[in-house]
Structures are given as structure tokens and as C-alpha cells.
Amino acid sequence: MMFPDRLRLKLQRMAEEGLTRRLNVLDAGTGPVISYQGRPVILLSSNDYLGLAAHPSVVRAAVHATEQYGSGAGASRLISGTLPPHAALEAALASFKGTEAALLFSSGYLANLGTIPTLIDRGGLILADRLCHASLIDGCRLSGADFRIYRHRDSNHVESLLKRRTPGRPTLIVTDGLFSMDGDVAPLAELVSLANRYDALLYVDDAHGTGVMGATGRGTLEALAVEQEIPFHMGTLGKAFGSAGAYVVGSHALINYLVNTVRPFLFTTAPPPATAAAAHVALTIIQEEPQRRVRLWANRDYLFHGLRRLGFHLTETVSPILPIIVGDAQTAVAFSNQLLARGIYAPAVRPPTVPPGTSRIRVTVTSEHTTEQLEEALQAFEAVGQALRLI
Ligand SMILES: *Cc1c(COP(=O)(O)O)cnc(C)c1O
């Protein structure tokens, strides 16, 4: 196949800056220790925070749903793709979140890409946190609204932008609940109060918070005690839920509006019955086995304090996401490669996923890691950190 020179050049330039990536095939699936290139490695990059992707009941639910309903839904939700596992999961999610209704999407990316442009359009104004997830940014761009970035977690900056806008202009404030690459949380209480005061709509993406944050795992909104104030928000089922897909929750009226307007909901095949059934069982486990979150937070604290003690520079993380900022992309890649040589799988995260100059190793920990595994990981971090003169 022809590959135009200008595209070849573009890729070459990315390679020179250390920004090209390749796909790594893992020999075996999810878990605290996986197999990579024929040998066991400790996995410190998964978002399967509670170990539910491989949980026997979750897997069994997927198998049963496949046997009962087939491997694919066969049509979009509004044609003939809505099956009992979809409806049951939506009801369970609404009940979990204490909202009137919930709507299932094929992925969090599609939920954001589709929902934001139905909330605001050309003529409107969007204020988005500088570190918003790419799917939020893409949804904002697609809306055609004017789009301003505010400094990370800076509600004073949000207020100054709100004060300067043309009075009465439709406005949407967009933020992650728990930031995916930094592991810190948005100032949701302040954003709610600004949204109310300035008559703006707030859109919160709690992809990483759902199942993890809050006393009962309902997410960052629960952790920050703003659930009553923010009934409308989204999260994914591909992270702590160990499945795939995403949800938006809100009032009946709002969900009905989305059913009728969101193009990536209308014009895509419904999620497979297996993923919906798996996510439903995962939700039950999230509610019934709080000890998984207890183990997760104990592991998180162990690794966080261990890395700090070694002298690594971590961001102000308050979650199982532990980013070690090293600066340039090449150093991050060397860091990751040397960790891998020592049996630790923790990939480098580089621009455009994070801002230039903030390349990092993004470490995530799960409830399933043992203390021995975390200790082994810390020893590898110490050796590599010293070799690269980072500590
Ligand atoms: C992972 C993620 C998404 C995308 O969710 P998928 O279900 O994986 O498509 C959206 N927003 C944030 C903040 C994320 O971290």
C-alpha cells in the first residue's frame, strides 16, 4: 500500500522526539503478575484497580450472557440492540448512583465525544481544565463552541473567565473528577458553586474514580460529598469495573434527551451483552466487597510512601494513580525499559497524553498486588532511579 512521504516524515519527526509508540502484546491477561515476552512481570499500569476483570463471577456472567444472547447485540440500541443485560445494568447503575436514570455507552471516549456536543454548540462557551482527558477535549472541539482552557484545578481562574464572558452566554464547565494522568481530584464543590452562581452547566468525567473513590466506591463525587449537587455525570466500565463501556447518569428528562440526540449512541452497535452482564456483576462486587477497596488503599499507601521515601518526585496524587514525573520523553522511555528489564511493567507516558516536559512513569496499583510484589517493585525503582540519576 502507498504510504505518502509527508506521513512518513511526520512519523520520523515523532520518532526523533522519542514520541512514537508501539503495541506491546502481553502473553496473558490481567492480574498483578502477567507474562510478557515469555517471562513473568509485575504489572503496574492496569486500571483494573479491584481485580475484577479476571474475577470468576464476572467472567462467568460474560460467558452466560454470550451463550444466552449471542456474542454481539446485532444492532444499535434504538433499533433492536437493547437486550436484558443492558436494561438491567442501566437500572443498577442508576440505583448505585442514586439518580433517576442511567445510559450505557460503548466506551467512555464515545460517551464524552457524543454527549458534550449535545449540551452546547456554536455560540456557547466551554471552560475546560488544562489536564482534561483527550475524549473530553475532542467532545469540546466537536461541539463547535468557543473553548477556553483553565489552569489545572484552579477555580479562581474559572471564575475570572466566567466574569469576563458575555452575560447570558450558554456555558459548560468540563473536568475530570479524578485526573487520569496525575491522580489528583478536581475542586468539585467550588466548581458546583461557580456553576450555580454563574448559571453554567458542569460536566464531570469520573472514569478513574468510579469503584475506587469514596467510602462505598461511588466515586470522586462521593469522596468530595457533592453527589446531591452533581447528579449528572459520567464514568467508564472499563477500569475498576473490569469490563468495557461507560455510563452517563442523570434525570429521566436528561437521559431521554441524550437517547434522542447523542450521535455516538444512536449510530453505533449496542455494547455486547457479555460486557454489560460482566459490568453488572462487577457492580455488585464493588458494593458487596468493600475489603477490595481497603486492600487497594493499603497497597496505594505502601507504594506511594515507598516511592516518596526513595526520593522520587510524585504529583499531588490522592489516588491509586502514582505518576513519577521525569521531564523529557527519552528519560521516561529509558526509565520504563530499565524497569522492564527488572521485571516491572510500567510504561512511559509522553506528549500528547501529558503536556510537554512532564513525561512520566504512570504507576497504578491494584487491590490484588501483594506486599512482596510491591517491595520487589520498589527495589527495581530504586536501582533504576539511581542509574538514571533521578534520585
Ligand atoms: C479512560 C478514560 C476515558 C475513556 O474511557 P473508555 O471507556 O476507556 O473509552 C474517558 N475519560 C477519562 C478521564 C479516562 O481516564
The ligand as an SDF file (V2000), in Angstrom:
LIG
                    3D

 15 15  0  0  0  0  0  0  0  0999 V2000
  -10.1480    6.1190   30.2340 C   0  0  0  0  0  0  0  0  0  0  0  0
  -10.8440    7.4240   30.2300 C   0  0  0  0  0  0  0  0  0  0  0  0
  -11.8670    7.6950   29.3260 C   0  0  0  0  0  0  0  0  0  0  0  0
  -12.2180    6.7460   28.2200 C   0  0  0  0  0  0  0  0  0  0  0  0
  -12.9520    5.6740   28.6940 O   0  0  0  0  0  0  0  0  0  0  0  0
  -13.0050    4.3480   27.8230 P   0  0  0  0  0  0  0  0  0  0  0  0
  -14.1770    3.6310   28.3510 O   0  0  0  0  0  0  0  0  0  0  0  0
  -11.7100    3.6480   28.0340 O   0  0  0  0  0  0  0  0  0  0  0  0
  -13.1740    4.7710   26.3960 O   0  0  0  0  0  0  0  0  0  0  0  0
  -12.5540    8.8800   29.4410 C   0  0  0  0  0  0  0  0  0  0  0  0
  -12.2150    9.7910   30.3770 N   0  0  0  0  0  0  0  0  0  0  0  0
  -11.2120    9.5750   31.2470 C   0  0  0  0  0  0  0  0  0  0  0  0
  -10.8970   10.6140   32.2600 C   0  0  0  0  0  0  0  0  0  0  0  0
  -10.4880    8.3910   31.1920 C   0  0  0  0  0  0  0  0  0  0  0  0
   -9.4850    8.1830   32.0440 O   0  0  0  0  0  0  0  0  0  0  0  0
  1  2  1  0
  2  3  1  0
  2 14  2  0
  3  4  1  0
  3 10  2  0
  4  5  1  0
  5  6  1  0
  6  7  2  0
  6  8  1  0
  6  9  1  0
 10 11  1  0
 11 12  2  0
 12 13  1  0
 12 14  1  0
 14 15  1  0
M  END
$$$$
